[in-house]
């Protein structure tokens, strides 16, 4: 390596760092490492030692989403450090190793952080001690160990302020909850995060900025302030793009898309999901989350096959991590998506189990209330199961579904009455909807409670769950023989939202209900794609195809096989085959019993 080469490399490093060209810096560090063993006296020509160069290369790899490479580089750096003679340097490298391992879904991350805290002494106080405490606090929080996380963050903040470590001060602030009291825990947390973001800007701290923006979005979302959450996510994505960090950019775009999904801006959410997934730069925990959120959008639109593929990919990625990371970060959203898909496909037992599995993971992680909608999904599955068993005159099945649903409802009430939660507003709406589902479970139509749930979701700015609740309100109004005008209003309001969003499964259910109630719905703005025209969920819960549901509807009207064939443009023999299959699936002996089941489920016209 010539003197000129040494000078050029130094200048390239400095230029890359000054312009925050992270990809460029990463290439230069990797190039220097490739040349190290090939150039005589490289250590004398380069202004840093090989261990430092490995450390820089690892961090640059991390910032451009090459975390497996970062793990490789930092482990090579650790091999060149004796922890007995240089515990501080070894501790800092273990802290970085913990971060990179976490992002590659390796459960060895927590032990690495613990080793970092063990190695860097608490006395004398130092920037390095503050740094490892911040990293340790962050992973503890991500694992749901909130009390330990807050203690470590407080210690990191105190140390950082005493030694003047500005970057570590900002990162510690980004981990601290606000103090309960008149100001409010949420407002205090947001204030800490805004200051953390300001410090990260000041320090050109890419990870600190990304973390602060992500937390600002999450905390706002949990407080029911979706518009603020969306703004924080989009601002963070743009700032990360300017800084050249694809990981933070795509991760924050995913967060923005999840807010847009909740706000009913599905086209915008779709664009953001597609942009990130097409680049395929979101890996590790972020890769799991974006696939789960994408799956929920596809499921809501009725693209069940696509939703199932995203779920499978997300599950495969999540399985690489240990159970602690999966429980804390992935299990609840995975359970929500699985339950939603199973409910629309009429697999109520699987939907109930998915909700139970998600809630069990929340208990293991120490925050059962992190995803309260799982209670509603479980209750909806129990109510559907009870309806199916009732249609088959299976009293034992009805009793079993009600018993399991009652237990779930008791847990929801206990959670709601157990004290303050950051997600109090959403939990209140979930409790209201849970009461309505509980009434449905026991065969008691409760349109007033469904209307209250609708109003609650609308107040939170979430039109899709509001429309789903309004569908159930219309169903309850029809079942309780309420004035026709009220049923029409509820149906039409829900239908307008379903059409506008492109929520095909919900739209189909509304059309079936309108047919039963003889309500004329406004013609849709565009036709439903044939591939998305799923059979109604009540029929699917009985294992019926869409054609079989149509045959059962005609059978309930007393049509003969020949008449069914003429109505559906099929042969009499084909109609007979459909009828035989229907009788077998319903577990009934004849056409009369099948017609009775159809009438109890409202499948007649």
N, C-alpha and C positions, 0 to 999 in steps of 0.2 A: 504494500500500500504506500503510494508516494505521499509526499507532503501535500501536494495539490489535492490528492484524493481525500486526505484527512481534512483539509480546509473545506472542500466541497461538502463533505458529509456534515461537518459542524454547521455550516451555513444552511444546509438543507434541513437539519433538525430544528434549528432556530426559526427558519422561515415557516416550517410546517406548524410549529407550536404557536408562533405569533398570529398566524392566520387561522388557527384552529382547524387546519385541514387534516382531519384525523386519519382518513384513508391514506393520504400522502405520507403522514408521519409513520403509519404502520408499515408501509412499503419500505421506507428508508431504514427503519430499525431492522426489519427482516433482512434487508440487503446487507447491512453491516454485520449481522450475525453470520450470514452465509460466508462472508469474506474473512471473518475473524480467524478461523483455523487455516486459511489458505494463504494468508499474508504474513510474512516474517515480521516479528516485533510489533504485532498489531496492538498489543497493550500499551506500547510506548507512543503510538501514533494517534490513538483515540483518546479524547479527553475524559472518558469514564472507563471503569473496569467492566469486565464481561458480565458480572452479576447485575450491575446497574443497567446495562444495556438490555439484558434479559427482562429485568423488571419493567423497563420502559416499553419494551416490545409487547409484554404481556398486557399492560394497561391499554396500549394502543389497539391491540387485538380485541380486547373487551369492548372498547368504545365503538368499534366497527362491527360488533356482533359476532366475533370469532372467538367465542368463549372457550371452546375446546382447545383452541390454539393457545389461548391465554393460560389455561391450566397447565399445559405442557411447558410453556415458557417460565411460568413462575415456579414450577417444581424444579426446573433446571437451575433457576436462580437460587432456590433453597439448598440445592446440593452444594453450592459454593460458599455457604455461610455456616460457621460453627456457632450453634446457639449458646454454647457455654461461654465463648469469648465475646460474642456479639449478640446478646439476647434481644436487643431492641430491633436490630435489622431483621433478625429471624422472625420476631413477632409481627413486624409490619408485613413481611412476605406471607406469613400465615393468614393475616387478615385479608390480604388480597386473594389468596388461595380460597378462603372461605367464600368470598363474594363470587368468584368465578365458578366454583363448584355448585353453588346454589343455582346459578343461572344455567348450568348444564344438568340440573335435576339430579344431583349427586348428594345422597344423604350424608356424605362425609363433610358437608359444609359446616355444620354446627361444631363438630370436634375441632375443625381448623380454627374457627373463631375462638373457641375456648383456649386453645393452645396460644393464640395471639395474646389474649388477656393475661394468661399465665406468664408469658415470657417478658412482656414489657412491664417494668416495675412501676408501682404507683408512686414511689418516691425516688428521686425528686419528681415533682409534677412536670409533665412534658407534653409537647404537641403530639408526640407519638402515642402516649398513653390515652389522650383524648381521642385520637384516631381509631385505635382498636376498640375502645369503649363504644364509639358511635357505631362501628360495624356490628359489634356484638348486640347492641340494643336493637338495631334494625332487624337482624335475623330472628331475635327473640319475639319481636312484634309480629313478624311474618308468620311465625309458628303459633301465634295466638297466646304466647306467654306474656300477657300485657303487663302484669305487675313487675316482673323481672325486667322487662324492656324499659319501663318507665324509670326504674331505679338506675339502670345503666345509662340511660339518656341524661338523667339529672346529673349523674357523676361526670359524664362526658362534658356537659354544658359548663359545669362549675370549673372543671379543669381547663377547658378551652378558654374561658374568659380570664382565668388567672394567668395563663401563659400567653395570651394574645393570639390564639389560633383561630383566625376568623373563619376559615373554611369549615373547620370542625364545629365551631359555634353554630354556623348556619345549619349544618347537617343535624346536629343535636336538636336544634329548635324544630326541625322538620319531623322529629319523632315524638315530640312531647304533646300530650293531650292538654287541653285547657283545664283550668281549675273549675269545679262545679261552684255555682253561686249565682249572684245577681247578674253577672256578665254572661254566664252560660258557658257550659263546657264546649259546645260547638263553636261559639264565637271566639272563645279563647284559643281553641285549636287552629281555627282559620287565621287568627292574628299571628300565631307562631309560624304558620306555614307561609304567610305572606312575607314575613321578615326573613324566613329561610330562603325564599325565592329571591328576595332583594340581595341577600348576601351572596347567593350563588351567582347572580348576575355580576356582582362586583368582583368576584373571584374567578370568573370564567370557569366555574365548576360545572361541567356537563352533567355528571351523575347527580350532583346536588340539586341542580335546576330541574332535571327530569323527575326526580323523586318528589320535590316540593309541588310541582304541577300535578303529578299523578295523585298525590294525597289531597291537594286542594279539590280536585274533581271528585274523589271518592267521598270525602267528608261532606261536601256540598250535596252529593247525591243521597247519602245516608240521611241527611237532614231534610230531604224532600225538595231541594232547590236545584232542579234539573237544568234549568237554563244557565245558572251560574256554573254548574258542573261542566256543562258543554263548553262554555266560554273558556274556562280554565284549561280544559283538555286541548282545545284548538289552539289556544295561545301557546301552550307548552309544546305542541307538535311543531308549530311554526318556528319557535325558538330553537328547538332541537334540530330542525332542518337547517337553519342558518349556521348552527355550530357543527354540522356535519356528522351527527349521530343518528344513523339509520334505525338503531334499536329503539332509542327513546322516541324518535319521530313516529315509527309505526306503532309502538306500544300506546302512545298517547292518541294516535288516530283511532286505534281500536277502542280506547276508552270513550272517545268522542262518538264513535259509531254506536256503542252500547247506549249512550245517552240519547242519541237520535232515535234509536229503536224504541226506547221508552217514551219519548216525546211524540211518537207517531210520524217521524220523518224517515220513513223506511227507504225511500229512494236515495237520500243522502247517506244513510247508514250503509246501504248496499255498495255505494261508490267507495266509501272509506274502507270497508271490509275487503272489497276486491283489490283495491290499490295495494294494500299491505300484503294480502295473500298471494297476489301475482308476483310480487318481488320476492316472496318467500324468505324475507329477512327476519321474520319474527320467530325466534326459537325459544327454547327453554320455557319458563313459566308463561311468558307472553304468548308463545305459540299455542299453548293449551287454551289460554283465555280467549284469544281471537277466534279459534275454531269453535269453542263452545258458544260464544256470542253469535257467530255466523250461523251455527246450527239452529239457534232459537229463532232467528229471523226466517230461515228457510222453513222451519216447522210451522211458524205462524202463517206463512204464505201458502202452505200446503205442499211444498216441495219436499215431501217426506224422505224420498230416497237420498236427495242431496244432504238433508239434515242428518240422516243416519250416517252418511259417509263422514261428515265433519265430526260427529260424535265418536266414531270409531278412531279417527285420527287423533282426536284430543285424548281419548282414553289411552291410546298407545303411548303418546308422549308422557302423559301423567304417570303411567306405570313405571317410568324410569326412575322417578323419585321415590323416596321412602314414604311410609304411611303418614308420618307426621306432616310432611310437606303437602301431601295429597289432601289430608283432612283439612288442613288450615287454608289452602289456597284453591283447590279445584273441586272438592267433593260436592259442595253445595250447588254450584252452578251446573255441574255434571248431572246431579240428581234432578234439578229443575228441568233441564232440557229433556232428560230421559222420561220424566213423568209427563211433561207436556206432549211429547210424541206419542207415548203409550195411550194417553187419554184420547187424543184425536183419532187414534187407530182402534179405539174400543178395547184396549187391553188393560182393563181397570185393575186387575190384580197386580200386573207388572208396574202400573203407575203407582199404586199404593206402596209397593215394595221399594220403588225408587225413592219415594218421599221419605220412607222410614230409614232407608240406608243413608240418605243425605242428612237427616236429623241426627242419626247415630254418630256420623262423622263430626257433626257440629258439637255434640256433647263431648266426644273425645278431644276435640280441639279447644274446648272450654268456652264456646260462645254459641249456645243453642239458638239465640235470637238473631244470628247473623243473616239468615235468609228465611224470614217468617212466612213467605209465600209457600214454602214447602208444606206447611200445615194445611193451607187451603187446597193445594193439589192433592194431598193425601185424603182430605175429607171429600173432595170431589170424586176421587176414585172409589172411596167407600160408598158414597151415595149411588154412583153408577152401578156398582156391584150389587147393592141392595135392590135397585130397580130391575136389574137383569134377573136376579134370583126370584124376585116377586113375580115377574112375568112368567117364569117357569113354575110358579107355585112351590118354590123351594123355601119353606119356612126356616129350615136350618141354615141355609145360605144367607137369608135375610138377617137372621139373628147374629150370625158371625160377622157380617159386614157392619152391622150397627154396633156391635160390641167393640170392634177394632176402631171404628170411627169415633165412638164415645171416648175411648181412651186417648185418642189423638186430640180431640177437642178439649179434654180436661188439661192436657199438657199446654195447649195454646192459651187457655185461660190463666193457668198458673204462670206462664211466661209473662203475659200482659200485666198481671197483678204483682209481679215480683220486683218491681222497682223501675228506675229510670233506664231508658235505652236511648242510644244515639238515634235509632231509627223509630222513635216513638210515633211519628206521624204515620208512617207506613204500617207499623204494627197495629195502630188503632183501626185502620182500614181493613187489614187482614183479619183482625178479630171480628169486625162486623161481617165480613164475607164468610168467615168461619161459622158464625151463628146461622147465616142463611143456608150454608151447605149442611150444617147439622140438622136444621129443620127439614131440608130436602131428604136427608138420610132417613129421617123418621116419617117420611111421607106427608109432611105438613108444608104446603106451599106458603111462602112468606114474602110476598112481593114488596112489602114496606122495607124489610131489612135488605133485600137485594137493591132497592132504590137507594138506600143509604150507602151501600158499598159502591154503587155507581158514582154517586156524588163524591165519595171519598177519593176514588181514583181520579176523577176529573179535577178535583182540587189539587191533586199531586201532579197534574199535567200529563197523565198517562192514559191516552184514549183507548188503547187496545184492551187492557184489563177492564176498563170502564164499559166498553161495548160488550165484552164477554159477560160481565155482571148484568148488564141491561137485557141481554138475551135471556138469562135465567129469570130476570124480573118479568119479562113478557111471558115466559113459560109458566111462572107461578100465577100470573094474572089470568091466564087462560085456564089453568087448572082450578082456580078458585072462583071461576065464573064472574070475574070482575066486569065492569062496564066495558063494552067493546072498544070505545074510544081510547081508553087507557092502554089496552093491549096493543092497539094500532100505533099509538104514539111511541111506546117502548120499542116495538119491533122496527118501526121505520127509522127511529134515531139510531139504533144499533146497526141497522143495515147500511145506513149512509156512511158510518165510520168503516164498516167492514169493506165496502166497495172502494172507498177512498184509499184505504191502506193496502188493499189487495190481499186481505185476510180471507183466503178462499175457504178453508174449513169452517170458519165462523159464519161466513156468508151462506154456505150450503145449509148449515144448521138453521139459520134464520129463515131461509127459503122453505125448508121443510116445516118449520113451526108456523109460518104464514099460511102454508097450504092447509095445515090442520085447522088453523083458526079462521080460514077463508078471508085472509087479509091480503089486499092488493098492495104489493110493494112496488116502489118506483123502479122502472126498468134500469138495469145497470148501464153505466157509461160505456163499458166494453164487454165483449163476451168472455165467459170463463173458459180458459184453455181446457180442452177435453182431458188432457193428461192430469189436470188438477181437480177434476170433478169427482172428488172422493165420495164414497158412500157415506150416508149420515152415521154419526158415531154410535147412535142407539142400535142401528142395524149391525154395524161393525162389531159392537160389543157382543153380539150373538153369533159372530163369525160369518155373517152374511156378506156376500159380494153386493155391489151396487145393483146388478141385474136381479139377484135374488131378493133384494129389498123391494124392487119394483114389482116382482111377481107376488111377494107377500102382501103388498099393498092391494093389489087386484084380488088376491085370494080372500083378503079380509072383506072385500065388497061382495063376496059370494060368486065371483066369476068362475066359470068352468075352465078346464085346460084349453079348450078350443077358443074361448073368448079371450083368455090371457094371451094366447098365441096371436090372435088377430090384433089385439091392442098393441102388442110389442113387436109385431112383424116377425114372429118366430113360428116354427112349426108346432103343432099340438104335441108331438112327441118330445120336442125340446122343452116345452112348457111343463110336461109331465115329469121330465128329469129334474128340472128346477124345483118343482113342488116336492119331489121325493127327498132331495137334498135339504130343503128347508125343514121338512118334518124331522129329519135326522139331526140337524143342527139345533133345532129347538127342543128336541127330546120329547116330542108329543106324538100321539098315536094317529091323529087324523087331521083333516082340513079344518074341522070346527074348532079344535083346540088351538091350531095355528092361528086361526082368525082371532080367537080370544086373546092370544098373546099380542098379536098386532094391534088390537084395539087398546089393550092396556098400555102399550108403549107409544100409542099415538101415531102408528104407522099407516093408518087408514087415511083416505083422502076426504 
